[in-house]
């Protein structure tokens, strides 16, 4: 049985990955998470004896060394990150610390461990990144693995820096590394500061639904369960030194997403409220996932229609648990919306 360290496993994507590995794959999971505001341990109940939780900060050098020494992993899937763009605009320091310094600390711990184990060939370090490192697209085209980086926000800049560090550790030290860059994720258990859960919860509460600017920003939506499967395939079979883009082939404007939520809830579009746009708001993201499909045989199984309905039903059933935060956070008080 392989042992995999998953950093940030109490987060939205990390939790889905932990649940997938526990239910579908015989893997010993070591979840390393600092438990910041968006963590949700209730999403990780009853995962069995092969699941282990370690409360720790990836920036803690000594603790990371201890985790590697104690659990002797076959690999790492690194998801721990500050990930909310609005928060990064309001205060970038935590994003630099966690996303950049934390990645460097983890890489060093992994390299030290890998060298001590004789550079065993089964080891792999998968760094989970975002399509936002590529910047903004025009009305046509898609991001490929060779698209030049052009980050727009402190968040995307910090993830771009982490991507470069990972590749540098691979080229300079020979550490077996691979990177994934995904499109916008959605699904159950997501902290309600992100677009879809925020709008669902506010709609259920009868509140206004704040849409940035004209709402014409285009995103490619990927169900988190499809992403979890992709990450395991990349770790298992992806080529070291390579990057793999993961997308859902579901391009929609933010306004269209909000309108679909209202349709599913049988509510009026009068609840939509257009608000001042986010600074540096990228116009369009779109992922070309040809590489992971052709090389690894992955494909998305959730249609956006089915995935959105499943997500809405989950929030309707779990609204009291997740309803403690219905504000889009960051940018000071102006973004603490009604």
C-alpha positions as CSV (number, residue, x, y, z in Angstrom):
1,X,0.0,0.0,0.0
2,X,1.4,3.4,-1.0
3,X,1.6,6.3,1.4
4,X,0.8,9.7,0.1
5,X,1.2,13.0,1.9
6,X,-1.6,15.4,0.9
7,X,-1.1,18.9,2.1
8,X,-4.2,21.0,2.5
9,X,-6.3,17.9,2.7
10,X,-8.9,19.7,4.9
11,X,-9.6,22.2,2.1
12,X,-12.2,21.9,-0.6
13,X,-10.1,20.1,-3.3
14,X,-7.9,18.3,-0.8
15,X,-10.9,16.9,1.0
16,X,-12.4,15.6,-2.2
17,X,-9.1,13.9,-3.0
18,X,-8.9,12.4,0.5
19,X,-12.4,11.0,0.2
20,X,-11.7,9.6,-3.3
21,X,-8.5,7.9,-2.3
22,X,-10.1,6.4,0.8
23,X,-13.2,5.2,-1.1
24,X,-11.8,4.2,-4.5
25,X,-8.0,3.6,-4.1
26,X,-6.0,1.5,-1.6
27,X,-3.7,4.3,-0.4
28,X,-2.5,5.3,3.0
29,X,-3.3,9.0,3.2
30,X,-1.5,11.5,5.4
31,X,-3.4,14.8,5.5
32,X,-1.2,17.7,6.5
33,X,-3.3,20.8,7.1
34,X,-2.9,24.0,9.2
35,X,-6.7,24.3,9.6
36,X,-7.2,27.9,8.5
37,X,-10.6,29.5,8.1
38,X,-11.7,27.4,5.0
39,X,-10.7,24.0,6.4
40,X,-13.5,21.5,7.0
41,X,-12.7,18.4,9.0
42,X,-16.4,17.4,9.0
43,X,-16.0,16.5,5.4
44,X,-13.4,13.9,6.3
45,X,-15.3,11.7,8.8
46,X,-15.0,7.9,8.9
47,X,-12.3,7.5,6.2
48,X,-10.9,4.4,7.9
49,X,-7.6,3.3,9.5
50,X,-5.5,4.2,6.4
51,X,-6.3,7.9,6.8
52,X,-4.1,10.0,9.1
53,X,-4.4,13.7,10.0
54,X,-1.5,15.9,11.0
55,X,-2.2,19.5,12.0
56,X,0.8,21.4,10.7
57,X,1.9,24.4,8.7
58,X,3.8,23.7,5.5
59,X,6.0,26.6,6.4
60,X,7.3,24.8,9.5
61,X,10.6,23.2,8.3
62,X,11.1,21.0,11.4
63,X,7.6,19.7,11.3
64,X,7.7,18.9,7.6
65,X,10.9,16.9,8.2
66,X,9.2,15.0,11.0
67,X,6.2,14.2,8.9
68,X,8.4,12.7,6.1
69,X,10.5,10.8,8.7
70,X,7.5,9.4,10.5
71,X,5.3,8.4,7.6
72,X,7.9,7.5,4.9
73,X,5.7,8.5,2.0
74,X,5.9,7.3,-1.6
75,X,4.9,10.7,-2.8
76,X,3.3,14.1,-2.1
77,X,0.3,15.9,-3.6
78,X,0.7,19.5,-2.6
79,X,-2.6,21.5,-2.4
80,X,-2.0,23.6,0.7
81,X,-2.5,27.2,-0.4
82,X,-4.2,30.5,0.2
83,X,-6.5,30.6,-2.8
84,X,-9.0,33.5,-2.7
85,X,-8.2,36.3,-5.1
86,X,-10.1,39.0,-3.2
87,X,-8.2,38.2,0.0
88,X,-4.9,38.4,-1.9
89,X,-5.8,41.9,-3.2
90,X,-6.6,43.0,0.3
91,X,-3.4,41.5,1.9
92,X,-0.8,39.6,-0.1
93,X,1.6,38.6,2.7
94,X,-0.2,35.4,3.7
95,X,-0.3,34.3,0.1
96,X,3.4,34.8,-0.3
97,X,4.2,33.0,2.9
98,X,2.0,30.0,2.4
99,X,2.1,29.6,-1.4
100,X,5.7,30.5,-2.1
101,X,7.7,30.0,1.2
102,X,5.5,27.0,2.1
103,X,6.2,25.3,-1.2
104,X,9.9,25.9,-0.9
105,X,10.0,24.4,2.6
106,X,8.0,21.4,1.4
107,X,10.3,20.9,-1.6
108,X,13.3,21.0,0.6
109,X,11.8,18.5,3.0
110,X,10.9,16.2,0.2
111,X,14.3,16.5,-1.4
112,X,16.1,15.7,1.8
113,X,13.9,12.7,2.4
114,X,14.2,11.5,-1.2
115,X,18.0,11.8,-1.2
116,X,18.2,9.9,2.2
117,X,16.1,7.1,0.7
118,X,18.5,6.7,-2.2
119,X,16.4,8.7,-4.7
120,X,13.9,5.9,-5.1
121,X,12.2,5.9,-8.5
122,X,8.6,5.5,-7.2
123,X,8.6,8.9,-5.5
124,X,6.8,11.8,-7.1
125,X,5.9,15.3,-6.0
126,X,2.7,16.7,-7.6
127,X,2.2,20.4,-7.2
128,X,-1.5,21.4,-7.7
129,X,-1.7,24.9,-9.3
130,X,-4.3,27.0,-11.2
131,X,-5.1,28.2,-14.6
132,X,-4.9,31.8,-13.2
133,X,-1.1,31.7,-13.6
134,X,-1.7,32.1,-17.4
135,X,-3.5,35.4,-17.0
136,X,-6.4,36.4,-19.2
137,X,-7.6,35.1,-22.6
138,X,-9.3,37.0,-25.4
139,X,-12.6,35.8,-26.9
140,X,-10.9,32.8,-28.5
141,X,-8.2,30.3,-27.7
142,X,-7.4,28.1,-24.7
143,X,-4.6,27.7,-22.2
144,X,-2.2,24.9,-23.0
145,X,0.7,23.6,-21.0
146,X,3.1,25.8,-23.0
147,X,1.1,29.0,-22.5
148,X,3.4,31.8,-21.1
149,X,2.7,32.9,-17.5
150,X,1.0,36.3,-17.1
151,X,-0.5,36.4,-13.6
152,X,-2.8,39.3,-12.7
153,X,-3.4,39.1,-9.0
154,X,-1.2,38.6,-5.9
155,X,-2.8,35.1,-5.6
156,X,-2.0,34.0,-9.1
157,X,1.5,35.6,-8.9
158,X,2.2,33.6,-5.8
159,X,1.0,30.3,-7.5
160,X,3.1,31.1,-10.5
161,X,6.1,31.6,-8.3
162,X,5.4,28.2,-6.6
163,X,5.2,26.6,-10.1
164,X,8.6,27.9,-11.0
165,X,10.1,26.7,-7.7
166,X,8.8,23.2,-8.3
167,X,10.2,23.0,-11.8
168,X,13.5,24.4,-10.6
169,X,13.8,21.7,-7.9
170,X,13.2,19.2,-10.6
171,X,15.8,20.6,-13.0
172,X,18.5,21.5,-10.4
173,X,18.2,18.7,-7.9
174,X,16.5,16.0,-10.0
175,X,13.5,15.8,-7.7
176,X,10.7,13.9,-9.5
177,X,8.1,16.7,-9.9
178,X,4.9,17.2,-11.9
179,X,2.5,20.2,-12.0
180,X,-1.3,20.3,-12.6
181,X,-3.1,23.5,-13.5
182,X,-6.9,23.4,-13.1
183,X,-9.9,25.5,-14.0
184,X,-12.5,26.7,-11.5
185,X,-13.7,23.9,-9.2
186,X,-17.2,23.6,-7.8
187,X,-19.1,21.0,-5.8
188,X,-20.2,20.1,-2.3
189,X,-18.2,21.3,0.8
190,X,-16.8,24.4,-0.8
191,X,-16.3,27.3,1.6
192,X,-19.0,29.9,0.7
193,X,-16.7,32.7,-0.3
194,X,-16.3,31.4,-3.8
195,X,-18.9,32.2,-6.5
196,X,-21.1,29.2,-6.7
197,X,-21.6,28.4,-3.0
198,X,-21.8,32.1,-2.2
199,X,-24.6,32.6,-4.7
200,X,-26.5,29.5,-3.6
201,X,-26.4,30.4,0.0
202,X,-27.4,34.0,-0.6
203,X,-30.2,33.0,-2.9
204,X,-31.5,30.5,-0.2
205,X,-31.4,33.3,2.3
206,X,-33.4,35.6,0.1
207,X,-30.5,38.1,-0.2
208,X,-29.1,40.0,-3.2
209,X,-26.6,38.1,-5.4
210,X,-23.6,40.4,-6.0
211,X,-22.1,40.0,-9.5
212,X,-18.9,41.8,-10.3
213,X,-19.2,44.4,-13.1
214,X,-21.3,43.2,-16.0
215,X,-20.8,39.5,-15.1
216,X,-19.3,38.7,-18.5
217,X,-16.1,37.2,-17.2
218,X,-15.8,33.6,-18.6
219,X,-14.7,30.7,-16.5
220,X,-14.3,26.9,-17.3
221,X,-16.0,24.9,-14.5
222,X,-14.6,21.6,-13.3
223,X,-16.5,19.4,-10.8
224,X,-14.2,18.7,-7.8
225,X,-14.7,14.9,-8.0
226,X,-13.5,14.9,-11.6
227,X,-10.5,16.9,-10.4
228,X,-9.7,14.5,-7.6
229,X,-9.6,11.6,-10.1
230,X,-7.4,13.6,-12.4
231,X,-4.9,14.4,-9.6
232,X,-4.5,10.7,-8.8
233,X,-4.0,9.8,-12.4
234,X,-1.4,12.6,-12.8
235,X,0.5,11.4,-9.6
236,X,0.3,7.8,-10.7
237,X,1.1,8.0,-14.4
238,X,2.1,11.6,-15.2
239,X,5.5,12.1,-16.6
240,X,8.0,13.8,-14.3
241,X,9.0,17.3,-15.3
242,X,5.7,17.8,-17.2
243,X,2.6,19.9,-16.6
244,X,-1.0,18.7,-17.1
245,X,-3.9,21.1,-17.6
246,X,-7.3,19.9,-16.1
247,X,-10.5,21.5,-17.2
248,X,-14.2,20.7,-17.4
249,X,-15.0,22.1,-20.9
250,X,-17.8,24.1,-19.3
251,X,-17.2,27.8,-20.4
252,X,-19.8,30.1,-18.9
253,X,-19.9,33.7,-17.9
254,X,-20.3,34.5,-14.2
255,X,-23.7,36.0,-14.9
256,X,-24.8,32.8,-16.7
257,X,-23.8,30.7,-13.7
258,X,-25.8,32.9,-11.3
259,X,-28.8,32.8,-13.6
260,X,-28.7,29.0,-13.8
261,X,-28.6,28.9,-10.0
262,X,-31.7,31.1,-9.8
263,X,-33.5,28.9,-12.4
264,X,-32.7,25.7,-10.4
265,X,-34.1,27.4,-7.3
266,X,-37.1,28.8,-9.1
267,X,-36.2,32.3,-8.1
268,X,-36.3,35.7,-9.9
269,X,-33.3,37.4,-11.5
270,X,-34.4,40.5,-9.6
271,X,-32.1,39.2,-6.8
272,X,-29.0,39.9,-9.0
273,X,-27.1,43.0,-8.0
274,X,-24.3,44.2,-10.2
275,X,-21.4,45.7,-8.0
276,X,-18.1,47.4,-8.6
277,X,-15.7,45.1,-10.5
278,X,-12.7,43.5,-8.9
279,X,-9.3,45.2,-9.7
280,X,-7.4,43.4,-12.5
281,X,-10.4,41.0,-13.1
282,X,-9.3,38.5,-15.8
283,X,-11.8,38.4,-18.7
284,X,-11.7,34.8,-19.7
285,X,-10.1,31.4,-18.7
286,X,-10.4,28.3,-20.8
287,X,-8.4,25.1,-20.5
288,X,-7.1,22.8,-23.3
289,X,-7.1,19.4,-21.5
290,X,-6.0,17.4,-24.5
291,X,-2.7,16.3,-22.9
292,X,-4.2,14.6,-19.8
293,X,-7.0,13.1,-22.0
294,X,-4.6,11.6,-24.6
295,X,-1.7,10.6,-22.3
296,X,-3.6,9.5,-19.2
297,X,-7.0,8.7,-20.5
298,X,-8.8,11.1,-18.1
299,X,-12.1,12.8,-19.0
300,X,-14.6,14.7,-17.0
301,X,-17.7,12.7,-16.1
302,X,-19.9,15.4,-14.6
303,X,-21.9,17.7,-16.9
304,X,-22.2,21.2,-15.5
305,X,-26.0,20.8,-15.4
306,X,-25.9,17.7,-13.3
307,X,-23.0,18.9,-11.1
308,X,-24.7,22.2,-10.4
309,X,-27.9,20.5,-9.4
310,X,-26.0,18.1,-7.1
311,X,-24.2,21.1,-5.5
312,X,-27.4,23.1,-5.0
313,X,-29.1,20.1,-3.3
314,X,-26.1,19.6,-1.1
315,X,-26.1,23.2,0.1
316,X,-29.9,23.1,0.6
317,X,-29.4,20.1,2.9
318,X,-26.3,21.5,4.7
319,X,-27.1,25.2,4.7
320,X,-27.0,25.6,8.5
321,X,-23.5,24.1,8.6
322,X,-22.0,26.2,5.8
323,X,-24.1,29.4,6.2
324,X,-21.8,31.1,8.7
325,X,-20.2,33.1,6.0
326,X,-22.2,34.7,3.1
327,X,-19.8,37.5,2.3
328,X,-17.3,37.6,-0.5
329,X,-14.2,38.4,1.6
330,X,-11.3,40.8,0.8
331,X,-10.9,44.3,-0.6
332,X,-11.8,45.8,2.7
333,X,-15.3,46.8,3.6
334,X,-16.5,47.6,0.1
335,X,-16.7,43.9,-0.7
336,X,-18.6,42.9,2.4
337,X,-21.7,42.7,0.4
338,X,-25.3,42.7,1.5
